[in-house]
Amino acid sequence: MIERYTLPEIGEIWKDENRFHYWKIIELAVCRAQAKLGYIPESALKTIEEKANFSVQRINEIEADVNHDVIAFLTNMAEYIGPESRYVHRGMTSSDLLDTTLALQMRDAGRLILKRLNESIEVVGNRAREFKNQIMLGRTHNAVAEPITFGLKLALWYTEFQRSRVRIERALEQLSFIKISGAVGTYSYIDPRVEELVCQELGLKPAPVANQIIQRDRHAEFSTALAILGGSLEKFTTEIRNLQHTEILELEEPFGSKQKGSSAMPHKRNPIMCERISGMARLLRGNAMAALENVCLWHERDITHSSVERVILPDSTALVYYMLTKFIGIVKGLRVHTENMERNLRNVEDLIYTQGIMLLLTDKGLTREQAYAVVQKAAMESRDTGVSFKEKITADLSVQKLFTAEELEQSFSLSRFTRYVDFIFERAGLL
């Protein structure tokens, strides 16, 4: 991921220095396990632990000749350790080291993402409570529907974030399985107890069955969980963008005092951060598709997944972390124009009550089809003539025969649309 969209704390996880650091940790953990089981002399272990080191520059120099990063690393380590280096990587294959490191890197990245996701949940929850009863228009098919509250819109986001948290936690659990079982996963030259001891030291778990690699359905689950979270962020920021339309202007993303919106039009305040998040969600979906393609490998393994993962896993984790960080700022600084919410509600006048009137007519004995026709006729005439729906429906002779003026008046009440807000908030865990 380009530096512009990589925040330092998550970028560090994927740097070569950190990757080689984990390689060293894993190789030493294997050596300790081998020594405990009697496969390596204690004196050799002591030397290995004291002298083991690496140089990123030297590894790159060696790799330029051998064209194999793990061999380059082991060769460089041997230069520091000396003759006892013959006990390093004993009975292992490269993927034992690579996949264990990848598990640790994804765990580190996942924990950072979960921290930001928890912060997002908290921020959205706080603003949902703040606007729990702020009534506004609901919209379906980009047109006026019935009123909701802005708090309910945010409560929807709150619960969707919680589902993403469950998905990511589950995916990280699946990624905590590793293998230290040799070339094709048969433990031919390494004791299975070594794997168990390494897992205990690193806080990981042995894969029940593996071949040369950890199977990539685990990584695909993680990538798709990130893509789903990105899709939710895209949905939320698209809603903000839509409600920032000049003609609606119920919400605005934060806009700094020195910020500029357009090089040509000084009046512009563009929702650039929401748009950026929406664009990034597309990258996440593409990366998730690549992760799904990685599931199918030939025989006990091939290397087609490797080059893909070097790009998509650092990129996707960096993107999601960046998106969540920016989204927190958006929600905290979100400008909520309650006066425009109320203005837009008034502008549609009484069309929001059509369902209630239709149901009242069925209570008076009309069939649903008859009631629908009466209400639709009045609503369409209201839209075409500019005369309020209330006036049109009240003037309908068939309606006058069924209702007193007082009964009809009671049907035009906004309180109906907010009476179960507390119930929904309680069910969402927001009360």
Residue pairs with C-beta under 8 A, 6 or more apart in sequence:
1 11
1 314
1 315
1 318
1 319
3 11
5 280
5 318
5 319
5 322
6 318
6 322
7 318
7 321
7 322
7 325
9 112
10 109
10 112
10 317
10 318
10 321
11 318
12 18
13 105
13 108
13 109
13 112
13 314
13 317
14 105
14 109
14 313
14 314
14 317
14 318
16 56
16 59
17 56
18 105
19 101
19 105
20 54
20 56
20 59
20 73
22 100
22 101
22 104
22 105
23 54
23 70
23 73
23 97
23 101
24 52
24 53
24 54
24 77
25 202
26 97
26 100
26 101
26 198
26 202
27 52
27 77
27 88
27 89
27 97
28 48
28 49
28 52
29 197
29 198
29 201
29 202
30 89
30 90
30 92
30 96
30 180
30 194
30 198
31 40
31 45
31 48
31 49
31 87
31 88
31 90
32 45
32 49
32 197
32 201
33 193
33 194
33 197
33 198
33 201
34 40
34 45
34 87
34 90
34 191
34 194
35 41
35 42
35 44
35 45
36 197
37 191
37 193
37 194
37 197
39 90
39 191
39 194
40 87
40 90
41 87
44 84
44 87
45 87
47 81
47 82
47 84
48 81
48 84
48 85
48 87
48 88
51 80
51 81
51 82
52 77
52 80
52 81
52 88
53 77
53 80
54 73
54 76
54 77
54 80
55 76
58 76
58 79
59 69
59 72
59 73
59 76
60 72
62 71
62 72
62 75
62 76
63 69
63 71
63 72
66 72
66 75
68 94
70 94
70 97
70 98
71 94
74 85
74 88
74 89
77 85
77 88
78 85
78 88
81 88
89 97
90 189
90 190
91 182
91 188
91 189
91 190
91 191
91 194
92 180
92 182
92 190
93 182
93 183
93 212
95 179
95 212
95 213
95 214
95 301
96 178
96 179
96 180
96 181
96 182
98 306
99 178
99 179
99 213
99 214
100 178
100 179
100 180
100 198
100 202
100 204
102 214
102 219
102 309
102 313
103 175
103 176
103 177
103 178
103 204
103 214
104 202
104 204
105 313
106 172
106 175
106 219
106 222
106 313
106 317
107 172
107 175
107 176
109 313
109 317
109 321
110 168
110 171
110 172
110 175
110 222
110 317
111 172
112 317
112 321
113 168
113 226
113 317
113 320
113 321
113 324
114 165
114 168
114 169
114 172
116 321
116 324
116 325
116 328
117 161
117 164
117 165
117 168
117 229
117 324
118 165
119 324
119 328
120 161
120 324
120 327
120 328
120 331
121 158
121 161
121 162
121 165
123 328
123 331
123 332
124 154
124 157
124 158
124 161
124 331
125 154
125 158
125 430
127 154
127 331
127 334
128 151
128 152
128 154
128 155
128 157
128 158
128 425
128 430
129 151
129 425
129 430
130 151
131 149
131 150
131 151
131 154
131 336
131 338
132 149
132 151
132 152
132 421
132 422
132 425
132 430
133 149
133 151
133 418
133 421
134 149
134 150
134 151
134 336
134 338
134 341
135 147
135 148
135 149
135 341
135 342
135 345
135 414
135 417
135 418
136 147
136 148
136 149
136 150
136 153
136 250
136 341
136 342
136 344
136 345
137 144
137 145
137 147
137 148
137 341
137 344
137 345
137 348
137 352
138 144
138 145
138 146
138 147
138 148
139 145
144 348
144 351
144 352
145 352
146 352
146 355
146 417
147 345
147 352
147 414
147 417
147 418
148 417
149 418
149 421
150 250
150 336
150 338
150 341
151 421
151 425
152 421
152 424
153 239
155 424
155 425
155 428
155 430
157 232
157 236
158 428
158 430
159 428
160 232
160 235
161 232
164 225
164 228
164 229
164 232
167 225
167 228
167 229
168 222
168 225
168 226
168 229
170 221
170 225
171 218
171 221
171 222
171 225
172 222
174 218
174 221
174 222
175 218
175 219
175 222
176 203
176 204
176 205
177 204
177 205
177 206
177 207
177 208
177 214
177 218
178 195
178 198
178 199
178 202
178 204
178 205
178 206
178 207
178 214
179 185
179 195
179 206
179 207
179 210
179 213
179 214
180 190
180 194
180 195
180 198
180 206
181 187
181 190
181 192
181 195
181 210
182 188
182 189
182 190
183 189
183 212
184 211
184 212
184 300
185 209
185 210
185 211
185 212
185 300
187 195
192 206
195 206
196 206
198 204
199 205
199 206
207 214
207 215
211 300
211 301
212 300
212 301
213 297
213 301
213 305
215 295
216 291
216 294
216 295
216 297
216 305
217 295
219 291
219 294
219 309
219 313
220 288
220 291
220 292
220 294
220 295
222 291
223 287
223 288
223 290
223 291
223 292
223 312
223 313
223 316
224 288
224 291
224 292
226 284
226 287
226 288
226 316
226 317
226 319
226 320
227 281
227 284
227 285
227 287
227 288
227 316
229 284
229 320
230 280
230 281
230 284
230 285
230 319
230 320
230 323
231 281
231 284
231 285
233 277
233 281
233 323
233 324
233 327
234 277
234 278
234 281
236 327
237 271
237 273
237 274
237 275
237 277
237 278
237 327
237 330
238 274
238 278
240 251
240 253
240 271
240 274
240 330
240 334
241 253
241 271
241 274
241 275
241 278
242 248
243 249
243 250
243 251
244 250
244 251
244 252
244 253
244 271
244 274
248 340
248 344
249 337
249 340
250 336
250 337
250 340
250 341
250 344
251 334
251 335
251 336
251 337
252 269
252 271
252 334
252 335
252 337
253 271
253 272
253 273
253 274
253 330
253 333
253 334
253 335
254 273
254 329
254 330
254 332
254 333
254 334
254 335
255 261
255 269
255 335
259 269
260 266
261 267
261 268
261 269
261 270
262 268
262 270
273 326
273 329
273 330
274 330
276 326
277 323
277 326
277 327
280 319
280 322
280 323
281 323
283 315
283 316
283 319
284 316
284 319
284 320
287 311
287 312
287 315
287 316
288 316
290 308
290 312
291 308
291 309
291 312
293 308
294 304
294 305
294 308
294 309
297 304
297 305
345 352
349 382
349 388
349 389
349 390
350 382
350 388
350 389
350 390
350 393
350 412
351 379
351 382
351 383
351 389
352 417
353 389
353 390
353 411
353 412
354 375
354 376
354 379
354 389
356 411
356 416
357 375
357 393
357 408
357 411
358 368
358 371
358 372
358 374
358 375
359 371
360 403
360 407
360 411
361 370
361 371
361 374
361 375
361 399
361 402
362 368
362 371
364 402
364 403
365 402
366 374
366 402
374 393
374 396
374 398
374 399
375 393
377 396
378 389
378 392
378 393
378 396
379 389
379 392
381 387
381 392
382 388
382 389
382 391
382 392
390 412
393 399
393 408
394 400
394 405
394 408
399 408
422 431
425 431
